[in-house]
Amino acid sequence: MDAEREALQSTAYPEVQTFCQKHGLMFEVVDLRWGIQNTEATDHMTTELCLEELDRCRKTSIGPAFVVRSSIAAASA
């Protein structure tokens, strides 16, 4: 998972950021799996915590939102 995060942060995100800036948009990345404690993961609370956070973000955002779930995160969920 660390290699995937590094690739996204070093390559993909800067490209998307540049594209968004050219079109007057703000690009913000939130990694919902970052910081999930082991107890929450073993209690199968990860999905619930992530969905709650997405709902909070959706309510406070005035623009479009996109959610991408990586295959690695899905496999470890």
N, C-alpha and C positions, 0 to 999 in steps of 0.2 A: 504494500500500500504506500510506503514511503517513496518508492521510485515513481509511482504514478502521480503522487502529489507534487513531487519535484518537477516532473515533466510538465505538468499543468501550470505550475507557478512560473517556471522559467521560459516556457515557449508559448503555450496556448493562451494563457491569460493576458500577457502583454499584447498579443495580436488582436484579441477581442477588445481590449481596452483602447487601443489605437483606433480600431474601426468605430467603436462607440463614440469616442471623442470627435471624430470627423463628422458624425451625424448628430452631434449635440445631445448624446445620451450618456448616462452614468452607468458604469459597469462595476458591480460589487460582487465579490466572491465570498460565499459563506460555506465552509466545510462543516456540515452538521455532525459528522462522525468524529471530528477533532475534539478531544476533550471529554468524550464519553467515558465515564469511569467503568472499570471492570465489573463492579457490582451491578451497575445498570445494564451492562451487556449480558451478564450471566442471568440476570432476572428477566431478560427479554423485554426490557423497557426502552431499548434504543429506538425502535420504530415509533413508539408513542411519544417519546421526547422530541424526535425530529419532526413529527407531524404537528405537534403543539408549537414548535418554534416556527415552522413554515406558516402556520395560521397567524401567529403574531406578526410576522414580517409582512404577510399579505395585507393585513389590516392597516399597517402603517405606511405602506408604499403607495405612491400615486401613479406609478408606471407599471409596465408589464413585468412579469416575473417568469423566469424559466427555471425548471428544476431538472437536474440531470443526476441520475443515480448511476454511479460507475458499476461496472460488472464485478470489480473486486469487492467493493462495498456490499454489493448484493450477495455475493458468494459467502461473505463472512457474517452476514446478518442472521 
